[in-house]
Amino acid sequence: MSQKPKSDPLDQKLRDVLIPGHVIELDQDEAEELGAFEEKALTEQEAWESVSDESV
């Protein structure tokens, strides 16, 4: 008698997201695993360069 492998809770949430109107809640670890908190901020130098006034 074979047993089904236990479903990962995150896998179940990802399947549930396909249900129209269904709200999925993720904890911080799950969100990070899915790449939700990928850092894409400017460096301080890039920020300063973006506001330089070259029209003077």
Backbone bond lengths (Angstrom), bond angles and torsions (degrees), N, CA, C in turn:
res aa  C-N    CA-C-N  psi(-1)  N-CA   C-N-CA  omega(-1)  CA-C   N-CA-C  phi
1 M - - - 1.442 - - 1.531 108.86 -
2 S 1.337 118.63 115.66 1.459 121.50 -178.41 1.524 110.49 -90.82
3 Q 1.326 114.77 145.39 1.459 120.45 178.66 1.518 109.19 -103.89
4 K 1.322 115.68 145.02 1.450 120.19 175.06 1.527 108.24 -72.71
5 P 1.330 117.52 140.90 1.463 118.58 175.15 1.522 109.15 -65.06
6 K 1.335 116.37 144.34 1.458 120.08 178.35 1.524 109.27 -64.04
7 S 1.322 115.09 137.43 1.459 120.51 179.40 1.521 109.64 -79.66
8 D 1.312 116.50 132.63 1.453 122.35 175.79 1.533 107.74 -66.39
9 P 1.338 118.54 133.37 1.471 119.76 179.63 1.529 113.30 -55.92
10 L 1.324 116.79 -34.59 1.458 119.46 178.19 1.525 110.75 -67.18
11 D 1.311 117.42 -39.19 1.472 120.46 176.53 1.526 110.50 -59.68
12 Q 1.327 116.47 -42.23 1.467 120.45 179.36 1.525 110.72 -64.26
13 K 1.316 117.19 -41.30 1.462 120.23 178.63 1.519 110.92 -63.09
14 L 1.329 116.72 -38.72 1.464 120.06 179.39 1.527 111.31 -68.06
15 R 1.321 117.17 -32.74 1.471 119.64 174.33 1.527 110.10 -69.96
16 D 1.339 116.56 -40.30 1.466 121.03 -178.61 1.524 112.64 -65.06
17 V 1.333 117.32 -26.54 1.464 120.10 -178.65 1.535 111.13 -63.39
18 L 1.301 117.74 -19.01 1.462 121.64 179.65 1.530 112.56 -80.33
19 I 1.326 117.29 -6.96 1.463 121.48 179.91 1.532 108.06 -85.85
20 P 1.327 117.20 116.42 1.474 119.87 -178.35 1.530 111.32 -56.24
21 G 1.330 115.52 132.91 1.453 121.59 177.70 1.513 114.98 81.22
22 H 1.323 117.38 -2.92 1.465 121.51 -178.72 1.527 109.35 -84.81
23 V 1.325 116.66 129.07 1.460 121.84 -179.54 1.522 108.90 -94.99
24 I 1.320 116.16 129.51 1.463 122.00 -179.63 1.521 107.81 -110.41
25 E 1.318 115.94 129.21 1.457 120.34 175.83 1.523 108.65 -110.11
26 L 1.321 115.40 132.67 1.456 121.78 178.48 1.513 109.02 -117.60
27 D 1.328 116.30 143.33 1.461 117.74 171.73 1.535 107.67 -83.35
28 Q 1.311 116.26 173.69 1.470 119.88 -174.13 1.526 111.73 -60.92
29 D 1.330 118.15 -40.42 1.465 120.68 -179.86 1.524 111.57 -63.19
30 E 1.336 116.49 -42.01 1.468 119.85 179.01 1.523 110.70 -65.21
31 A 1.318 116.63 -42.33 1.463 120.68 179.75 1.530 110.89 -63.33
32 E 1.327 116.53 -42.44 1.463 119.88 177.70 1.518 111.06 -63.45
33 E 1.331 117.39 -40.02 1.471 120.83 178.98 1.526 111.05 -60.79
34 L 1.333 116.38 -31.60 1.461 121.23 179.65 1.528 112.91 -88.48
35 G 1.332 116.82 0.72 1.463 120.18 176.59 1.510 115.23 85.57
36 A 1.317 118.02 17.06 1.459 120.97 -176.64 1.519 113.21 -68.79
37 F 1.320 117.69 -22.16 1.454 119.94 -175.99 1.518 112.12 -113.79
38 E 1.307 116.72 35.36 1.457 120.03 178.33 1.525 108.92 -69.26
39 E 1.306 116.35 124.06 1.460 122.07 -175.95 1.530 110.54 -75.78
40 K 1.316 115.46 125.66 1.461 120.67 178.64 1.525 110.78 -134.52
41 A 1.312 116.89 25.04 1.465 120.94 -177.41 1.528 111.17 -72.46
42 L 1.316 114.68 154.95 1.456 120.30 174.93 1.519 109.97 -72.38
43 T 1.305 115.93 150.33 1.460 119.25 170.55 1.526 107.15 -75.42
44 E 1.314 117.45 166.34 1.461 120.27 178.23 1.527 110.07 -59.94
45 Q 1.326 116.80 -41.76 1.466 121.25 -179.96 1.530 110.69 -61.99
46 E 1.325 117.79 -43.61 1.469 120.96 179.19 1.533 110.82 -63.50
47 A 1.333 116.65 -37.91 1.459 120.34 178.48 1.528 110.78 -63.49
48 W 1.331 116.91 -45.88 1.458 120.18 178.77 1.526 111.17 -62.83
49 E 1.320 116.77 -40.33 1.470 120.09 179.66 1.534 111.63 -65.66
50 S 1.302 116.97 -30.10 1.462 120.06 -177.34 1.525 112.70 -74.19
51 V 1.327 117.97 -18.02 1.462 120.87 -179.84 1.517 113.24 -107.33
52 S 1.297 117.25 5.08 1.471 118.92 179.53 1.519 109.38 -65.50
53 D 1.314 115.52 139.06 1.469 121.43 -177.60 1.516 108.31 -99.19
54 E 1.324 115.48 102.75 1.460 119.90 -178.37 1.529 111.89 -94.41
55 S 1.336 117.70 -1.07 1.464 120.40 -176.63 1.519 112.66 -86.67
56 V 1.309 119.44 -1.14 1.470 121.57 -178.30 1.503 111.64 -83.62
